[in-house]
Amino acid sequence: MIRVFPRKTKWTPDDDLAFIGDPPLFRPANQPVYISVVFTWDRIEGERLLRAWSQYYSDVLLGGPAFDSLALEFEPGQFIKQGVTITSRGCIRRCPWCFVPQREGQIREIKIKDGWIVQDNNLLACSMEHLEKVFEMLPEQKRGITFSGGLDSRLLNKQKVKLFKKIKIHELWFACDTVDMLKPLMKARELFDWVPQNKMRCYVLLGFDSEPIRNAEQRLETVYDMGFLPFAQLYQPEQRKVYSRDWLRLNRKWSRPAAYRKNLNPGPREHDPFPTEGGNK
């Protein structure tokens, strides 16, 4: 099956049947074509690509998260690059800025496939039985594991943290989308006090619900001081929002750890209780 994407991201498959944009001059033989659109602001481009690919192929479908296509099972390497795995769909939360609840509904555990980049929306909301099976699979990958789907700090406990001690960690990703998340995030940092800061990452949503820019900046700084490396993400509704230069500058600064670590603090502070080197490898 040919897969077509409106834009290339770090998650886009790179095999011979994955294409970005329009049909190339030299095309594969006639076969089903699926155009996958992730972002709502790419829907118009997806519709254009449907017309473009339909000129050469008889079976062309348009879908993806932006069109609320319901994803059931997960097939590695099909619509996301090799190495990524998704072991559950949906989420127990209904965060107002997130599209997952309306697209995928409540949490559903699915068949576990091999991978070392775990992209579940809310892995920790799964049953302990499912989590234990996931953590039986992960050591077999023979490399560091990245939890880029995000770990819900409110669902952490000592029993779950023990599972992480069985694997080689590359990066743990959390989220701090509002100031209310700072307290559970601090608890998560205490539970993972053996993991160095360079492996503790945190998505930080900016600009939601008319948030003042100074508040957003303070939250980023607090997350950093807790022992995480923040990754800023400007809130984008379905109708793409245009931000001021100040917002764009803040987002750019806090999306590049190498840059902000150098400017903020090139070394560990005396009061920082968390390591910046060593730890789990």
Secondary structure, DSSP 8 states (H G I E B T S, - for coil): -EEEESS--TTS--STTEEESS--SS---S--EEEE--SGGGHHHHHHHHHHHHTT-S-EEEESGGGT----S--TTTSS-TTEE--EE--S---TT-SHHHHH-S-EE------SEE--SSGGGS-HHHHHHHHHHGGGG-S-EEETT---GGG--HHHHHHHTTS-EEEEEEE--SGGGHHHHHHHHHHTTTS-GGGEEEEEEESGGG--HHHHHHHHHHHHHHT-EEEEEE---SS-----HHHHHHHHHTT-HHHHHHHH-SS--TT--S-SS-S--
